[in-house]
Amino acid sequence: MADLIVKAAVKEALDDKNVASDFYEALDEEVDELLADAARRAEANDRKTVQPRDL
């Protein structure tokens, strides 16, 4: 699986919070599932283009 998230951006978005090292992998898996679901919705609607409404 490719890294879908940018660790530095996540850390910056969470400001002054500490981030556990395994959080990034879990977040990456969630993003991967979200993208797969969006792709399935687009395909179910006979589109090759994934759109915001697919989220």
N, C-alpha and C positions, 0 to 999 in steps of 0.2 A: 504494500500500500504506500502510495506517495504521501509525503507530508503536505497536508492541505492548509494548515494554519502556520502563521508566523509567530514563533514564540515571543519575540521582542514586542510585537504588536499586542499580543494577549497580555503580557506583563504590563505594558503601558496602559492598556484599557482598564486593568484592575488596580491601577494607581498604587496605593500604599499597602495593598494586600500581598501576603506571601503566596506563592504558587507552588504546590507540590509537584515534583518532577513527573509523576504519573498522571497528573491532570491533563497535560498536553496530549498524551496518547488517547485518553478518554475523549477529549474534545475533538480530536482528529477523527475518531471513530464516529462520533455523533454527526459531524459535518459530512463525512462520507455517506452515512445513511440518509441524511437530508438531501444530498445531491442525487442519490440513487432514486429516492422517492420522487423528486422533482422530474427527473428524466423519465420515469415510468408514467407520470401524469401527462407529460408532454406527448409521449408516444401514444398513450391511450386516446389523446385528442388529435391524432394524426399530424403531429408537428415534430419537426426536428429541432426547433428552437425552443429552449427552455426559457420560460418567462417568469416574472415575479409571482404571478398568480399560481404557478406550479409549486410554490413553497407552501 
